[in-house]
Amino acid sequence: MISLLVAMDKNRVIGANNDLPWYLPKDLKFFKEKTTGHTVIMGRKTFDSIGKALPNRRNVVLTRNDSDFPEGIEVIHNISNLLEWNNHNPDEEYFVIGGGNIFNQVMDVADRMYVTWIEETFNGDTYFPSFSEEDWVLSSKVKGEKDEKNPYDFYFLQYDRR
């Protein structure tokens, strides 16, 4: 199963200057819980923003470049590798974690989306692609707990392809 995992604001902003424009520890915890033990696929800019392999996960960077990456990082050059893995291991969940260009490439083949939807607007330069709710069913909506460390209203949404 190919899943997209993203946090975005009301305008679909997902990034600013190669970073998140907000700090939501509960979303980071959700991200860790979902992806630990699985494969995460990201673009080079997303990898650069993280700066290292995420522990206890298979880390894959999708890039056109032949840049050197640290130990623990696999490199693929097109989504056909991901599609092949998915065909050979249909019970495995592969998490595409960004950025915007990678989400655009994978949107049409994704089976599921985990969206942390933040009820705020932020300045940003990277956006999640538009998608038609006719192609997706909202299977789960859980309100996140707002507190002093998580100062925004937010929801954990799960969409499954119709």
C-alpha positions as CSV (number, residue, x, y, z in Angstrom):
1,M,0.0,0.0,0.0
2,I,1.3,3.4,-0.9
3,S,0.4,6.1,1.7
4,L,1.0,9.8,1.7
5,L,1.7,11.3,5.1
6,V,1.5,15.1,5.3
7,A,0.7,18.0,7.6
8,M,-0.8,21.0,5.9
9,D,-2.6,24.2,6.7
10,K,-6.0,25.5,5.4
11,N,-4.3,26.6,2.1
12,R,-2.4,23.3,1.6
13,V,0.9,24.8,2.7
14,I,3.3,22.1,3.7
15,G,6.6,23.9,3.9
16,A,8.5,27.2,4.0
17,N,12.2,27.5,3.2
18,N,12.7,23.7,3.4
19,D,11.2,23.5,6.9
20,L,7.8,23.1,8.5
21,P,6.2,26.5,9.2
22,W,4.8,25.3,12.5
23,Y,5.8,23.2,15.5
24,L,3.3,20.5,16.5
25,P,4.8,17.9,18.8
26,K,1.7,15.7,18.6
27,D,1.9,15.6,14.9
28,L,5.6,14.6,15.1
29,K,4.6,11.8,17.5
30,F,1.9,10.7,15.1
31,F,4.4,10.6,12.3
32,K,6.9,8.5,14.3
33,E,4.2,6.1,15.4
34,K,2.9,5.6,11.8
35,T,6.3,5.2,10.1
36,T,8.5,3.3,12.5
37,G,9.2,-0.1,11.1
38,H,8.2,0.9,7.6
39,T,9.7,2.4,4.5
40,V,9.7,6.2,4.1
41,I,10.1,7.7,0.7
42,M,11.1,11.4,0.4
43,G,12.6,13.8,-2.1
44,R,16.2,15.2,-1.7
45,K,15.0,18.5,-0.3
46,T,13.0,16.8,2.4
47,F,15.9,14.6,3.2
48,D,18.1,17.7,3.4
49,S,15.7,19.3,5.8
50,I,15.8,16.2,8.1
51,G,19.5,15.8,7.6
52,K,19.9,12.1,8.5
53,A,18.3,8.7,8.2
54,L,15.2,8.4,10.4
55,P,15.8,5.6,12.9
56,N,14.0,2.3,12.8
57,R,12.8,2.9,9.2
58,R,14.0,2.1,5.7
59,N,14.9,5.5,4.3
60,V,14.6,6.0,0.6
61,V,15.3,9.2,-1.3
62,L,13.7,9.7,-4.7
63,T,15.9,12.1,-6.7
64,R,17.1,12.7,-10.3
65,N,20.6,13.5,-8.9
66,D,23.4,11.1,-8.2
67,S,24.4,12.9,-5.0
68,D,26.2,11.1,-2.2
69,F,23.9,10.2,0.7
70,P,25.0,8.9,4.1
71,E,24.9,5.3,5.1
72,G,21.4,4.0,5.7
73,I,19.9,5.9,2.7
74,E,18.7,4.1,-0.4
75,V,18.4,6.2,-3.6
76,I,15.8,5.6,-6.4
77,H,15.4,7.7,-9.5
78,N,11.8,7.3,-10.4
79,I,8.5,6.1,-8.9
80,S,8.6,2.8,-10.9
81,N,10.8,1.4,-8.1
82,L,8.1,2.2,-5.5
83,L,5.4,0.7,-7.7
84,E,7.4,-2.5,-8.2
85,W,8.0,-2.8,-4.4
86,N,4.3,-2.2,-3.8
87,N,3.4,-4.9,-6.4
88,H,5.8,-7.5,-4.8
89,N,4.9,-6.7,-1.2
90,P,1.2,-5.7,-1.2
91,D,0.9,-6.1,2.6
92,E,3.7,-3.6,3.3
93,E,2.8,0.1,3.8
94,Y,5.1,2.5,2.0
95,F,5.0,6.1,3.4
96,V,5.7,9.0,1.0
97,I,6.6,11.9,3.3
98,G,7.3,14.7,0.9
99,G,8.0,17.2,-0.4
100,G,5.6,18.8,-2.8
101,N,7.1,17.5,-6.0
102,I,7.2,13.9,-4.7
103,F,3.5,14.2,-3.6
104,N,2.6,15.4,-7.1
105,Q,4.4,12.4,-8.7
106,V,2.8,9.8,-6.4
107,M,-0.8,11.3,-5.9
108,D,-2.3,9.3,-8.7
109,V,-1.0,5.9,-7.5
110,A,-1.5,6.4,-3.7
111,D,-3.9,4.2,-1.9
112,R,-4.2,6.2,1.3
113,M,-3.5,9.7,2.7
114,Y,-2.8,10.5,6.3
115,V,-3.3,14.3,6.6
116,T,-2.7,16.4,9.7
117,W,-5.0,19.3,8.8
118,I,-4.1,22.5,10.8
119,E,-6.9,25.1,11.1
120,E,-4.5,28.0,10.5
121,T,-2.8,29.7,7.6
122,F,1.0,30.0,7.4
123,N,3.3,31.6,5.0
124,G,5.0,29.0,2.8
125,D,6.5,28.1,-0.5
126,T,5.6,24.4,-0.8
127,Y,2.0,23.1,-1.2
128,F,0.3,19.7,-1.1
129,P,-1.4,19.0,-4.5
130,S,-5.1,19.5,-4.9
131,F,-7.2,16.4,-4.9
132,S,-10.8,15.6,-5.6
133,E,-12.8,14.3,-2.7
134,E,-14.7,12.3,-5.3
135,D,-11.6,10.1,-5.6
136,W,-11.2,9.7,-1.8
137,V,-13.3,8.7,1.1
138,L,-12.7,10.2,4.5
139,S,-12.4,7.1,6.7
140,S,-11.2,8.7,9.9
141,K,-11.2,12.2,11.5
142,V,-9.8,12.6,15.0
143,K,-9.4,16.0,16.6
144,G,-5.9,16.6,17.9
145,E,-5.5,17.9,21.5
146,K,-4.6,21.6,21.6
147,D,-2.4,22.7,24.5
148,E,0.5,25.0,25.3
149,K,2.9,23.0,23.1
150,N,0.4,22.3,20.3
151,P,-1.2,25.8,20.0
152,Y,-3.3,25.2,16.9
153,D,-6.6,23.4,16.2
154,F,-5.8,20.4,14.2
155,Y,-7.2,17.1,13.0
156,F,-5.7,13.7,12.0
157,L,-7.5,12.7,8.8
158,Q,-7.3,9.4,6.9
159,Y,-8.5,9.3,3.3
160,D,-8.7,6.0,1.4
161,R,-8.9,5.8,-2.4
162,R,-12.5,5.0,-3.6
